[in-house]
Amino acid sequence: MTEAYDWPDGLSRREFLRASVFGLMALGVPIPWTGTRFEPSNGLLGRVTEPTLDIFKGASFGAEKVETFWRDDVLEIAGALLGDRIPEHNQIWYEIEGAGFAHSSGVQPVLDQPNAPLPEIEFGGQLMEVTVPFVDAYWRPRTDAKKAYRYYYGTTHWVTGVSRDVRLRKWYRIQDDKWDYRFYAPAEAFREVPAAEVAPISPEVPLSEKRIEVDLTHQLIRCFEDSQMVFSTRVSSGRKFGDSLYYTPEGSFVTFRKRGSRHMAAGNLATGYDLPGVPWVSYITDSGIAFHGTYWHNDYGVPRSHGCLNMSSQAAKWLYRWTQPVVPAEEQEVWVGYGTEVIIRT
């Protein structure tokens, strides 16, 4: 049984901190708890996800601002702690080595772990995950070619082949599932996702005894096996963008369609999005509402999406493995007429 995480009103500061940095713990970083601060020891970094990130002398927006970083700057995270009570839904701050304190909402925790490229790719392709802060994808396997996208840590992609440039550097050929294009990215930035890593969780529990309850008021999901809660995590549901409403629908649904990776794109520059490699996607509506991992913000507990249920990639992966239907490791997608029950309400 998976350890449950929840945020009831009476939660202590220590418990709240531990739950709020669940994404950091899921990266495999040892966290020795002392008071309300932890000190990572495994090269934990933070990528700036917002256009700018302000650094303060203390863990408060009221403290003196000392520096500003820009999107995709990569910083060393020295620790994390609870700051002041604004914003109330997310009080986690990161201590940035040699700089000061940054609010966690605009920082994606990442590692920098290059890999030995595979000599070849299995017929039909295989799912791979980016394990460095970011890597650029090109239209051809060479760095002087036109750039297509930037792939971020934790994103997943379907790789169909290996190419080499004139210097014999290996590049993976990536099949884009949205536009049906082929892009190329340096192979060392990716690792193969083994079958054991996506094996079903508690497959012995009947489908009828599993359910997901989504609490939109508290931006929280809870997963149950019969009457026992086995997992819980904060999410970010749909909101209004401009004049358009993208609220997450209420009602009863099932996780009838699942993908290990999806390029999600829609709308215009003002209210739209273009997000390749969204990981661990479990759809609940034909219109595309889904649970999925998120790499463009780290601010769960408040509505931020175009209708989907954003969560950390680690939480989305757990949900992907726990729900029905099962996606075989060699398949990109499964789309059936059944799935795990989902109940969404305010």
Secondary structure, DSSP 8 states (H G I E B T S, - for coil): --------TT--HHHHHHHHTHHHHHTT----EETTEE---S--EEEE-SSEEEEESSSSTTS-EEEEEETT-EEEEEEEEE--SSSTT--EEEEETTTEEEEGGGEEEE--------S---TT-EEEEE-SSEEEEESSSSTTS-EEEEEETT-EEEEEEEEE-TT--EEEEEE-TTT--EEEEEGGGEEE--GGGG--SSTTS-GGGEEEEEETTTTEEEEEETTEEEEEEE-B-B-EETTEE-----EEEE--EEEEEEEEEES-TTT-EEEEEEEEEEE-STT--EEEE-SS---TTS--BSSSEEE-HHHHHHHHHHSSS---TT-SEEE-S---EEEEE-
